[in-house]
Amino acid sequence: MMTVITEVTLRRGSEPEWDAAMRDRLGAARGRSGWVGGQLLIPLDGQNTRVVVGTWQSRADWQAWHEDEAFAETRTRMEGLQEGDSALTWHEVVVDSRGET
């Protein structure tokens, strides 16, 4: 498994709109091949910063998701809501331990 962590800085005031689009994106990803799970995080010291943690079976699964129509729709909604570029880092999952839901 692979986890991709994306950090973005949002334009002040755009946070609710960006968050709603990301909720929709994560919801649409649930049905995608290779999707394991994801989280949207707000750092305690950066209310207009967002960290997205997405875990996929492979990087190829993640790439295929980026070519999906649902992903493109949320990208359109999010355009102009961020300041600067996103920062992506990739991590190989060594241990994945989750509680029961």
N, C-alpha and C positions, 0 to 999 in steps of 0.2 A: 504494500500500500504506500501511497504517497500523500503527503499533506502539503498544501500550498497556503502560505500566509500572505495576505495582501493588506497593506496599510495605506489608507487614503486620508487626506485632509479635505474636509468639506467647507464650502463657502458658508459663512455664518448665516443662519436662517434657513438653509436648505436641508438641514438634518432630517426633519420629519419626512420630507418627500423622498430623499435618498434612502432612508431606512425602509420606507414602504416598498420601494422598488426592489431593494435587496431581499426583503421578506418574500416578495413574489418570486424572485430569482431562485432563492433557496427552496421554496415550495415546488417550483417547476423542476428543479434538479432531482428531486426525490424519485422521479420515474425514469431517470436516465441510467443507462448501462454503466456500471462501474462506480456509481455514487455510493459513498459510505455514510457521510454526514457532514454537517457544517455548523458554524457558529458565527454570529455577528456580535462583536465586542466593542464597548466604548471604554477606553482607558480612563481611569479615575482622574488623571491630570490633563485630559484633553477632550473636552466635550464636543469639539467639532472634528475629532479624529475617529476613524473607524478601523477596526482590524477584523478581517474576514478570514476564518479558518475553514478550509474545505479539504475533506479527505476523500480520495478516489482510489480505486483499485490500481489504476495506472495513470501515468501522465498522458497517455494517448486517449484515455477516457475523458480526461479533463479537456484536452484539445478538441475532441469531437463535440463536447458540450458547448464550446465557444463558437461552433459553427451552427448551432441549433437556432431555430427561429425564436424560441422563447427567450434565449439569452440575448439575441439581437434586440428584441423588444425592450428589455430592461436596460440595455446599454443606451438606447435612444432616450429613454426616460431620464437616465442619470447624466447624460451629457450636459455640461455646463454647471453641474452642481458641485464639482470637485475643484480644488485648488492644486495645480501642479499635477505631476505624474504619480501613478500608484507605484508602490514598492512591493515587489514579489520576492518571496524566498521559498525554496522547495526543501522538503524534509522527507527522508525515508522513515516510515513508521517502523519502529523496532518492537514496541509493545503498545497495544491498544486495549485499555481496560475501561469499561463503562458500566455504570449502574443500570439496573433494570428499570424500564420506564413503564 
